[in-house]
Amino acid sequence: MAQYTRISGSVGLITLKNPPVNALSAVVRQGIVDSVERALGEPEVKCLVICGQSGKFCGGADIREFGKKMTGPPLIPVFHAIEAAAKPVVAAIEGIALGGGLELALGCHYRIAHSKAKLGLPEVTLGLLPAAAGSQRLPRLIGVPAALDLITTGRHVTAAEALQLGIVDQVTDHNTVDAAVKFALSVAGQSLDARRISTFPCPRLSNLDAVFEAAMQKVRQAARGAIAPVACVQAVRAAATLPYAQGLEREKELMATLFTSGQARALQYSFFAQRAVGRWSMPSGARWDTSKPKPIRKAAVIGLGTMGRGITVGLAQAGLSVVAVETQEKQLMEAKQAVSGMLERGAKKRGVSPPLGNISYSSNIKTVGDVDLVIEAVFEDMALKKEVFQQLSAVCRPGTFLCTNTSGLDIDDLASQTPNPELVVGMHFFAPAHVMKLLEVVYGPRSSPQAVATAMQLGKVIGKVSVAVGNCQGFVGNRMLSPYLSQANFLLEEGATPEFVDQVLEEFGFAMGAFRMSDLSGLDVGWRVRKAAGLVVPGKPARMRQGCRYSPLGDLLCEQGRFGQKTGSGWYQYDKPGSRVAKPDPWLHSFLEEYRARHGLVARRIDHQEVLERCLYSLINEGFRILEEGIAAGPEDIDVIYVLGYSWPRHRGGPMFYADMVGLTRVLERLEFYHQAHPDVPSLQPCNLLRKLVASGTPPIHRWREVIKKVHSQL
Ligand SMILES: CCCCCCC/C=C/C(=O)SCCNC(=O)CCNC(=O)[C@H](O)C(C)(C)COP(=O)(O)OP(=O)(O)OC[C@H]1O[C@@H](n2cnc3c(N)ncnc32)[C@H](O)[C@@H]1OP(=O)(O)O
């Protein structure tokens, strides 16, 4: 709702009340209309102030109303009524003014913001554009280049930047409503002619075409197929070239295509999924709302390689005390320098001082005796990790949580090295660990709910989106990647090239195709895992292992020292070791031809559809298996992992959402088709849960959990 009160005798105060973010639901919109009408009708009222309850101005349109039947007054006429008012209307912006929230403020005559407020038009991140006249008002207020930047990226700006850009008129460190009331009284009675943004001409640009061409090129490059950023540029162009009313028509037209698009649905699903993963549950019944985390004030990181350094930076930046341990003195010195550099660069960007004092470095593991939680980040080697866990058990005080940063090793096996396996969880960080948003929190059968809650909470404190998953080979992300990469390799055996496979996957929207990604991560990583699993048989590249089809192509490259970017060659060639520019490699093409000839394989033409279906559907099929086994609690968990950790295009929601969009029946049919053609590839065999979902009438994704529950109850 919107509450109307009169304060200081002549100020009409409208307070938006719709927790948690005062979104502009139908009731709120109606409340604004009624309150404005009332204030304008009261002769004693000289000016109006609009604010939001609980220190939050407004989080924008109510996203939960999208896709439902529209009720209540539409936003544009509401904002026009405010702008047309004969009494000054001042927006008192505390906390947030985002999307429709900022558009509401732009409809007001003045804007006063608290110094800690964040403002922005993030509609593009939801597959939309600022279609409550934001795309038309903002360029008129701050000029085309700045408006293009804010609208196409959706980035939030601080109050200080908003003041500099001219979005707000004043910034205060004190009570924002008081400041707005004082300000409103000071301008009451003055002419409002120069305050109605819709009447402003858009600031002229001499190089208008060049500016828009450059903007379009930039968004097309960054968007990986997303349509909203392109529509945002088109809408701002309308503001720059058309009168306001016509610009508004164009904004409406563009919004109509976006609003009902699959991409908008995917992005909005992704928004809610990212929040839903915080409400985790375990098969034991333990849940986020019944498991209390322990506060972590002091943590230790063991092993200061690339991952350990990033984790140390993340913890220190979040204000924790960190003991950073590296037993090799030379490595310790290098790490100290590298960590300090990262902290200094990060602090410079944020205009704060680097938290160097939060870290103490040591080469002795015994120095971790008084920490609340340890994150072991030594080399990915089970024997080494076990040794470290045994040492930790001896030196840590009782109750210390022991976490391991591993991308797939058995958490339970590691937990068995300690007298308190309930305190052990996996924390799978993604490189670079201080930058990547994703954290897989892995619980073993003996991990306590409190240990999981604590790791999840710590993830939040250090700014990660944490997803709780069960213990299995590769956890969720890497387990699903395995069939995807296998298919990519099989496609090479059958006639494709790395360039073609990558092109198809990149056109789908991945930042990098399977082979470019493998070259970046290092082919030796997978090689080591396959060796440990007994799959690599040097000198005998037979194409079957343990009764299933196996491609030894990656192993053969590793045997030649081709580990990817770091060695200057892998699936591609690079100018020099460490170079990032992948070039097709004639050597690799001849190698593939010889390989096929040696194994009696005849190259055939493989089309886009086959590449996409075999790579993606095998990955999705593994996702269904993961759900069936209860390793992930719901499809949102998998989708968040893929979008944040594996560069799955956000505008496609994630693999499970994509399966829902394609249609489960179609996914099932195509898997059956490919499995018939490749009966020796078990990952192509449709899993039971997928069959059950299809048999139960292909329910939409938000109802899959009901079917999953039934499957689990039958086990
Ligand atoms: C019908 C046609 C209308 C056409 C209008 C076109 C023009 C306008 C379009 C828009 O305004 S689209 C919305 C633009 N706004 C946003 O994108 C903001 C989205 N929200 C956020 O970025 C964050 O939530 C926040 C506001 C910065 C707060 O972050 P914080 O970390 O503090 O909390 P969260 O966990 O993210 O959110 C808490 C809670 O609130 C729900 N929520 C947030 N924003 C909205 C919203 N705009 N509508 C509905 N619900 C919202 C969020 O989902 C969380 O709830 P749970 O999911 O955990 O239950």
The ligand as an SDF file (V2000), in Angstrom:
LIG
                    3D

 59 61  0  0  0  0  0  0  0  0999 V2000
    3.2880   -5.0080  -15.5080 C   0  0  0  0  0  0  0  0  0  0  0  0
    4.1380   -4.1990  -16.4650 C   0  0  0  0  0  0  0  0  0  0  0  0
    5.1390   -3.4080  -15.7270 C   0  0  0  0  0  0  0  0  0  0  0  0
    6.0850   -2.7550  -16.6640 C   0  0  0  0  0  0  0  0  0  0  0  0
    7.0530   -1.9530  -15.8780 C   0  0  0  0  0  0  0  0  0  0  0  0
    8.2910   -1.7530  -16.6180 C   0  0  0  0  0  0  0  0  0  0  0  0
    9.2590   -0.8690  -15.9420 C   0  0  0  0  0  0  0  0  0  0  0  0
    9.7660   -1.3140  -14.6520 C   0  0  0  0  0  0  0  0  0  0  0  0
   10.3860   -2.4790  -14.5080 C   0  0  0  0  0  0  0  0  0  0  0  0
   10.9930   -2.8320  -13.2250 C   0  0  0  0  0  0  0  0  0  0  0  0
   11.0390   -2.0770  -12.2750 O   0  0  0  0  0  0  0  0  0  0  0  0
   11.6260   -4.3750  -13.1250 S   0  0  0  0  0  0  0  0  0  0  0  0
   12.2950   -4.4450  -11.4980 C   0  0  0  0  0  0  0  0  0  0  0  0
   13.5290   -3.6420  -11.3680 C   0  0  0  0  0  0  0  0  0  0  0  0
   14.1090   -3.8370  -10.0860 N   0  0  0  0  0  0  0  0  0  0  0  0
   15.0810   -4.6980   -9.8760 C   0  0  0  0  0  0  0  0  0  0  0  0
   15.5680   -5.3330  -10.7640 O   0  0  0  0  0  0  0  0  0  0  0  0
   15.5300   -4.8690   -8.4420 C   0  0  0  0  0  0  0  0  0  0  0  0
   15.5640   -6.3120   -8.1030 C   0  0  0  0  0  0  0  0  0  0  0  0
   15.9740   -6.5170   -6.7380 N   0  0  0  0  0  0  0  0  0  0  0  0
   17.2640   -6.4600   -6.3500 C   0  0  0  0  0  0  0  0  0  0  0  0
   18.1830   -6.1860   -7.0780 O   0  0  0  0  0  0  0  0  0  0  0  0
   17.5310   -6.7910   -4.9090 C   0  0  0  0  0  0  0  0  0  0  0  0
   16.5030   -7.6050   -4.4620 O   0  0  0  0  0  0  0  0  0  0  0  0
   17.6460   -5.5430   -4.0110 C   0  0  0  0  0  0  0  0  0  0  0  0
   16.4240   -4.6480   -4.1690 C   0  0  0  0  0  0  0  0  0  0  0  0
   18.9150   -4.7640   -4.3630 C   0  0  0  0  0  0  0  0  0  0  0  0
   17.7150   -5.9960   -2.5300 C   0  0  0  0  0  0  0  0  0  0  0  0
   18.7930   -6.9090   -2.3850 O   0  0  0  0  0  0  0  0  0  0  0  0
   18.9590   -7.7370   -1.0310 P   0  0  0  0  0  0  0  0  0  0  0  0
   20.1880   -8.5550   -1.1980 O   0  0  0  0  0  0  0  0  0  0  0  0
   18.8650   -6.8370    0.1120 O   0  0  0  0  0  0  0  0  0  0  0  0
   17.6980   -8.6830   -0.9220 O   0  0  0  0  0  0  0  0  0  0  0  0
   17.1960   -9.8170   -1.9140 P   0  0  0  0  0  0  0  0  0  0  0  0
   17.4130  -11.1190   -1.2610 O   0  0  0  0  0  0  0  0  0  0  0  0
   17.7400   -9.6410   -3.2560 O   0  0  0  0  0  0  0  0  0  0  0  0
   15.6410   -9.4990   -2.0020 O   0  0  0  0  0  0  0  0  0  0  0  0
   14.8090   -9.6050   -0.8550 C   0  0  0  0  0  0  0  0  0  0  0  0
   13.4810  -10.1510   -1.3080 C   0  0  0  0  0  0  0  0  0  0  0  0
   12.8450   -9.1750   -2.1080 O   0  0  0  0  0  0  0  0  0  0  0  0
   12.4100   -9.7450   -3.3320 C   0  0  0  0  0  0  0  0  0  0  0  0
   12.4550   -8.6930   -4.3650 N   0  0  0  0  0  0  0  0  0  0  0  0
   13.4650   -7.8650   -4.6360 C   0  0  0  0  0  0  0  0  0  0  0  0
   13.1310   -7.0250   -5.6030 N   0  0  0  0  0  0  0  0  0  0  0  0
   11.8680   -7.3240   -5.9650 C   0  0  0  0  0  0  0  0  0  0  0  0
   10.9710   -6.7920   -6.9220 C   0  0  0  0  0  0  0  0  0  0  0  0
   11.2980   -5.7560   -7.7100 N   0  0  0  0  0  0  0  0  0  0  0  0
    9.7740   -7.3620   -7.0360 N   0  0  0  0  0  0  0  0  0  0  0  0
    9.4060   -8.3880   -6.2410 C   0  0  0  0  0  0  0  0  0  0  0  0
   10.2260   -8.9450   -5.3090 N   0  0  0  0  0  0  0  0  0  0  0  0
   11.4240   -8.3950   -5.1740 C   0  0  0  0  0  0  0  0  0  0  0  0
   13.4230  -10.8440   -3.5780 C   0  0  0  0  0  0  0  0  0  0  0  0
   12.9080  -11.7840   -4.4640 O   0  0  0  0  0  0  0  0  0  0  0  0
   13.6310  -11.3840   -2.1780 C   0  0  0  0  0  0  0  0  0  0  0  0
   12.5540  -12.2300   -1.8670 O   0  0  0  0  0  0  0  0  0  0  0  0
   12.7170  -13.8180   -1.9340 P   0  0  0  0  0  0  0  0  0  0  0  0
   12.8870  -14.1850   -3.3750 O   0  0  0  0  0  0  0  0  0  0  0  0
   13.9400  -14.1580   -1.1340 O   0  0  0  0  0  0  0  0  0  0  0  0
   11.4520  -14.3210   -1.3650 O   0  0  0  0  0  0  0  0  0  0  0  0
  1  2  1  0
  2  3  1  0
  3  4  1  0
  4  5  1  0
  5  6  1  0
  6  7  1  0
  7  8  1  0
  8  9  2  0
  9 10  1  0
 10 11  2  0
 10 12  1  0
 12 13  1  0
 13 14  1  0
 14 15  1  0
 15 16  1  0
 16 17  2  0
 16 18  1  0
 18 19  1  0
 19 20  1  0
 20 21  1  0
 21 22  2  0
 21 23  1  0
 23 24  1  0
 23 25  1  0
 25 26  1  0
 25 27  1  0
 25 28  1  0
 28 29  1  0
 29 30  1  0
 30 31  2  0
 30 32  1  0
 30 33  1  0
 33 34  1  0
 34 35  2  0
 34 36  1  0
 34 37  1  0
 37 38  1  0
 38 39  1  0
 39 40  1  0
 39 54  1  0
 40 41  1  0
 41 42  1  0
 41 52  1  0
 42 43  1  0
 42 51  1  0
 43 44  2  0
 44 45  1  0
 45 46  1  0
 45 51  2  0
 46 47  1  0
 46 48  2  0
 48 49  1  0
 49 50  2  0
 50 51  1  0
 52 53  1  0
 52 54  1  0
 54 55  1  0
 55 56  1  0
 56 57  2  0
 56 58  1  0
 56 59  1  0
M  END
$$$$
